[in-house]
Amino acid sequence: AESVIELKGDLIFLGAAGEETDSCGAKKFVQDNIRDIPPLAGIVIPEPTDFEIITAHRGLLWLQICTHGKTAHGSMPQLGINAITAMNRVINELQNYKFRSPSHKLLGGCSMSINTIKGGNAVNVVPDKCAVEIDFRTIPAEDHSGLIDSIKNIITRLKQNDPKFEADVSIVRDTGALETDNNSDFVKNFCSAAEIDRTATAGFCTDGPFLASLSKNIVIFGPGKPHLCHKPDEFIDICDVEKAAEFYKKIIMKFLA
């Protein structure tokens, strides 16, 4: 049934593509509408938080490092340059990597994990390429461009020690951290409407940082258990969907009725 309540403002719904990959939907929406949309009271991202009100999450930076060598027959390795052996030097350097930013009071510190490695085509061929992908998780104070420069400096230093060493760094994905002021009127009113008296942080990333130019007030709140995400049998209980509908109704009424 249609509601007879007249809202005092607009409610914008965005169903954005690419949240799990490159946030292309959120980026495109902001690019196309930033001049036309008036300042927003706030943004709600309905990720599965099990009805926790999330106001902060770490960012992510995925980098690929490729080392380049020269192929040769496996019986004559001295005629080639082994890209896997070169990558071993990179990994050894990364094991001792130190982040510049101090720990965040809510999100903790930054982290790094080397999660994929690919190299070589055959057991009897010296590999001319090896690639690793690194998952950096960052806090608001950690500048991604500075982090990338620090990795490039490692590459430069290794090449200075060995002129035959060749490597490059490329960005796979780049999403900033999110932090909304828990003392803002928006967060306080949101908590009041949901009848939840505390906020929390999340270990996952969202489109939130790409929407921050539309509003500095962003919360993440929705049905579903976070530990079920990306599992083959991922699901949300029907009762939680219904509960979420009631929550969102109360929140909309709080701000717009």
C-alpha positions in Angstrom: 0.0 0.0 0.0 1.2 3.5 -0.7 2.1 5.6 2.3 0.2 8.9 2.9 3.2 10.4 4.7 4.7 13.2 2.8 8.5 13.3 3.1 10.3 16.6 3.6 13.2 15.6 1.4 14.4 13.3 -1.4 15.5 9.7 -0.9 18.1 8.6 -3.5 18.5 4.9 -4.2 21.7 3.7 -5.9 22.1 0.2 -7.1 25.8 0.3 -8.1 27.7 -2.3 -10.1 31.3 -3.3 -9.4 31.4 -3.1 -5.7 33.4 -6.3 -5.5 35.9 -5.3 -8.2 36.5 -1.6 -9.1 33.5 0.3 -7.7 32.8 1.5 -11.2 29.1 2.0 -10.5 29.7 4.3 -7.5 32.5 6.2 -9.3 30.2 6.7 -12.4 27.3 7.9 -10.3 29.4 10.5 -8.5 31.0 11.6 -11.8 27.7 12.1 -13.5 25.7 13.7 -10.6 28.1 15.5 -8.2 27.1 18.9 -9.7 23.4 18.3 -9.6 22.9 16.6 -6.2 22.5 19.0 -3.3 24.4 18.3 0.0 23.2 15.0 1.4 22.3 14.5 5.1 24.0 11.2 4.9 24.6 7.9 3.1 23.5 4.4 4.2 25.3 1.5 2.6 23.3 -1.7 3.2 26.1 -4.2 3.5 25.6 -7.3 5.7 26.6 -6.0 9.1 24.1 -8.1 11.1 22.5 -4.8 12.1 25.7 -3.3 13.6 26.1 0.4 12.7 29.5 0.6 11.0 31.2 4.0 10.8 34.8 3.0 9.9 36.6 0.4 7.8 40.1 0.0 6.5 41.1 0.8 3.0 42.7 -1.6 0.5 45.5 -1.3 -2.0 46.2 -4.3 -4.3 49.5 -4.1 -6.1 51.1 -6.4 -8.6 54.8 -6.6 -8.8 56.4 -8.3 -11.9 60.0 -9.2 -12.2 61.4 -9.7 -15.7 64.2 -11.9 -16.8 65.5 -13.8 -19.8 64.6 -17.3 -21.0 67.1 -20.0 -21.5 67.2 -23.8 -21.5 67.0 -25.3 -18.1 70.2 -27.1 -18.6 72.0 -23.8 -19.3 70.6 -21.4 -16.6 73.7 -19.2 -16.8 72.5 -18.0 -20.2 69.3 -16.7 -18.8 68.0 -14.4 -16.0 65.6 -16.1 -13.7 62.6 -14.0 -12.9 61.6 -16.2 -10.0 64.9 -15.9 -8.3 64.6 -12.1 -8.8 61.2 -12.2 -7.2 62.6 -14.0 -4.2 64.7 -10.8 -3.5 61.5 -8.7 -3.6 59.7 -11.0 -1.2 62.6 -10.9 1.2 62.4 -7.1 1.2 58.7 -7.2 1.8 59.0 -9.4 4.8 60.7 -6.5 6.6 58.3 -3.8 5.3 57.3 -1.2 8.0 54.3 1.0 7.6 54.7 4.7 8.4 51.4 5.3 10.1 50.8 4.8 13.8 48.0 2.5 14.9 44.4 3.8 14.6 42.4 3.9 17.8 39.5 2.0 16.2 40.9 0.2 13.2 44.3 -0.9 14.5 47.2 -0.9 12.1 47.9 -1.5 8.5 48.6 -5.0 7.2 50.2 -6.6 4.2 49.8 -10.1 2.7 51.4 -11.6 -0.4 48.5 -13.7 -1.7 49.3 -14.9 -5.3 52.5 -15.8 -7.2 52.8 -16.9 -10.8 56.0 -17.6 -12.7 57.4 -20.0 -15.2 56.0 -22.0 -18.1 57.9 -25.2 -18.0 60.2 -27.1 -15.7 63.0 -27.0 -18.3 62.8 -23.3 -19.2 64.4 -20.5 -17.2 61.4 -18.2 -16.4 61.4 -14.6 -17.9 58.5 -13.4 -15.8 57.2 -13.7 -12.3 54.3 -11.8 -10.7 53.0 -11.5 -7.1 49.9 -9.7 -6.0 49.9 -8.0 -2.6 46.9 -7.1 -0.4 47.6 -4.0 1.7 44.9 -3.0 4.2 45.3 0.6 5.3 44.0 3.0 7.9 42.9 6.6 7.2 46.4 8.1 7.9 48.2 5.9 5.4 48.7 7.7 2.1 48.4 5.2 -0.7 50.5 7.2 -3.1 53.3 7.2 -0.5 52.9 3.5 0.0 53.3 2.9 -3.7 56.3 5.1 -3.8 57.9 3.1 -1.0 57.5 -0.1 -2.9 58.9 1.5 -6.0 61.9 2.6 -3.9 62.5 -1.1 -3.0 62.6 -1.9 -6.7 65.0 0.9 -7.4 67.3 -0.2 -4.5 67.4 -3.8 -5.8 68.3 -2.6 -9.3 71.1 -0.4 -7.9 72.6 -3.5 -6.3 72.1 -5.6 -9.5 71.9 -3.9 -12.9 70.3 -7.0 -14.4 67.3 -6.8 -12.0 64.2 -5.6 -13.7 60.7 -5.1 -12.1 57.7 -3.0 -12.3 54.7 -2.2 -10.0 51.1 -1.7 -11.1 47.8 -1.0 -9.2 45.2 -3.7 -9.3 42.7 -2.0 -7.0 42.7 1.1 -4.8 40.1 1.9 -2.2 40.6 4.4 0.6 39.7 3.9 4.3 36.4 5.2 5.7 35.9 7.0 8.9 32.7 8.9 9.9 32.6 11.0 13.0 30.6 9.1 15.7 29.7 12.4 17.3 28.1 13.9 14.2 24.4 14.7 14.4 23.7 12.2 11.5 25.3 9.3 13.4 23.6 10.2 16.6 20.2 10.5 14.9 20.8 7.2 13.0 21.6 5.4 16.2 18.5 6.9 17.8 16.2 5.8 15.0 17.6 2.3 15.0 17.6 2.2 18.8 21.2 1.0 18.8 23.5 2.8 21.2 26.9 2.0 19.8 28.8 1.9 16.5 31.4 -0.5 15.3 34.1 -1.0 12.6 34.4 -3.5 9.8 37.2 -5.5 8.3 35.8 -5.4 4.8 35.8 -2.5 2.3 32.8 -0.8 0.7 31.9 1.8 -2.0 31.8 4.4 0.9 35.1 6.2 0.2 34.0 6.8 -3.4 30.8 8.4 -2.3 32.4 10.6 0.4 32.4 13.6 -2.0 28.6 13.6 -1.7 28.5 13.5 2.1 31.0 13.1 4.9 28.3 11.2 6.9 28.4 7.6 5.8 27.2 4.6 7.8 27.1 0.9 6.8 24.1 -1.0 8.1 22.1 -3.9 6.9 20.9 -7.5 7.3 23.0 -10.6 6.9 25.9 -12.3 8.7 29.3 -10.9 7.6 30.9 -14.4 8.1 28.7 -15.8 5.4 29.9 -13.4 2.7 31.4 -15.1 -0.4 30.6 -18.6 0.7 28.9 -21.0 -1.7 25.8 -21.1 0.6 25.6 -17.4 1.3 22.1 -16.4 2.4 20.1 -13.8 4.4 17.2 -15.0 6.6 13.8 -13.8 5.5 13.1 -12.6 9.0 16.2 -10.4 8.8 15.1 -8.9 5.5 11.8 -8.0 7.1 13.6 -6.6 10.1 15.8 -4.5 7.8 12.7 -3.1 6.1 11.4 -1.9 9.4 14.7 -0.4 10.4 15.1 1.5 7.1 11.5 2.8 7.5 12.3 4.1 10.9 15.5 5.7 9.7 13.8 7.4 6.7 11.0 8.7 9.0 13.6 10.1 11.4 15.3 12.2 8.8 12.6 13.0 6.3 9.2 12.9 8.0 
